[in-house]
Amino acid sequence: MKTMLTTVSELYDAVQLDLRQPPASATSRSERRLGLIGLITTWSERALFREELALMARDTPELIDDIGLTMEHVEIELAKPFWRR
């Protein structure tokens, strides 16, 4: 049960943080006002990025070095849930 409470608490904190600090790409007021839609979009982008990173690490690991990461960095990033920055 403790793990579940920690996960829910972490999710709640992430929602609060993302709603207060929208992504840098949200430049206009209307984009920042979207709130929940913007949050879901941000989380979708993170999940997609991590999927693409996992595919790159699996299929073409030599490209990981080319983008300036190590496999350790990749593993850390892939271990994060979609709501974590």
C-alpha positions as a Python dict, from the first residue, in 0.01 Angstrom:
ca = {
    (1, 'M'): (0, 0, 0),
    (2, 'K'): (286, 236, 73),
    (3, 'T'): (409, 214, -287),
    (4, 'M'): (64, 303, -418),
    (5, 'L'): (39, 604, -187),
    (6, 'T'): (386, 718, -291),
    (7, 'T'): (294, 683, -657),
    (8, 'V'): (-32, 873, -614),
    (9, 'S'): (145, 1144, -416),
    (10, 'E'): (415, 1169, -682),
    (11, 'L'): (150, 1191, -954),
    (12, 'Y'): (-35, 1465, -766),
    (13, 'D'): (289, 1662, -721),
    (14, 'A'): (368, 1623, -1092),
    (15, 'V'): (22, 1750, -1191),
    (16, 'Q'): (63, 2053, -967),
    (17, 'L'): (410, 2126, -1105),
    (18, 'D'): (312, 2084, -1470),
    (19, 'L'): (3, 2301, -1434),
    (20, 'R'): (205, 2578, -1265),
    (21, 'Q'): (501, 2552, -1503),
    (22, 'P'): (377, 2476, -1855),
    (23, 'P'): (627, 2353, -2112),
    (24, 'A'): (846, 2615, -2277),
    (25, 'S'): (666, 2549, -2604),
    (26, 'A'): (345, 2693, -2457),
    (27, 'T'): (422, 3054, -2539),
    (28, 'S'): (82, 3214, -2578),
    (29, 'R'): (-173, 3270, -2305),
    (30, 'S'): (-428, 3054, -2480),
    (31, 'E'): (-185, 2761, -2484),
    (32, 'R'): (-109, 2806, -2114),
    (33, 'R'): (-480, 2831, -2029),
    (34, 'L'): (-560, 2490, -2168),
    (35, 'G'): (-465, 2338, -1835),
    (36, 'L'): (-572, 1977, -1842),
    (37, 'I'): (-545, 1946, -2220),
    (38, 'G'): (-195, 2090, -2207),
    (39, 'L'): (-104, 1854, -1926),
    (40, 'I'): (-225, 1550, -2120),
    (41, 'T'): (-39, 1671, -2429),
    (42, 'T'): (282, 1714, -2230),
    (43, 'W'): (250, 1368, -2079),
    (44, 'S'): (180, 1217, -2421),
    (45, 'E'): (490, 1384, -2562),
    (46, 'R'): (701, 1246, -2277),
    (47, 'A'): (565, 895, -2327),
    (48, 'L'): (626, 913, -2703),
    (49, 'F'): (980, 1045, -2652),
    (50, 'R'): (1058, 759, -2413),
    (51, 'E'): (915, 503, -2655),
    (52, 'E'): (1130, 642, -2935),
    (53, 'L'): (1434, 644, -2707),
    (54, 'A'): (1373, 280, -2614),
    (55, 'L'): (1348, 184, -2982),
    (56, 'M'): (1667, 373, -3061),
    (57, 'A'): (1851, 206, -2773),
    (58, 'R'): (1733, -136, -2887),
    (59, 'D'): (1770, -103, -3265),
    (60, 'T'): (2055, 143, -3312),
    (61, 'P'): (2251, 178, -2986),
    (62, 'E'): (2535, 355, -3167),
    (63, 'L'): (2304, 656, -3212),
    (64, 'I'): (2277, 692, -2834),
    (65, 'D'): (2642, 798, -2823),
    (66, 'D'): (2581, 1033, -3116),
    (67, 'I'): (2318, 1228, -2923),
    (68, 'G'): (2548, 1256, -2622),
    (69, 'L'): (2387, 1004, -2389),
    (70, 'T'): (2509, 688, -2227),
    (71, 'M'): (2308, 370, -2195),
    (72, 'E'): (2292, 441, -1822),
    (73, 'H'): (2123, 777, -1893),
    (74, 'V'): (1881, 603, -2127),
    (75, 'E'): (1791, 340, -1868),
    (76, 'I'): (1727, 610, -1608),
    (77, 'E'): (1504, 803, -1848),
    (78, 'L'): (1312, 491, -1951),
    (79, 'A'): (1250, 397, -1589),
    (80, 'K'): (1056, 719, -1527),
    (81, 'P'): (677, 712, -1541),
    (82, 'F'): (518, 941, -1802),
    (83, 'W'): (430, 1211, -1550),
    (84, 'R'): (789, 1264, -1430),
    (85, 'R'): (1009, 1523, -1597),
}
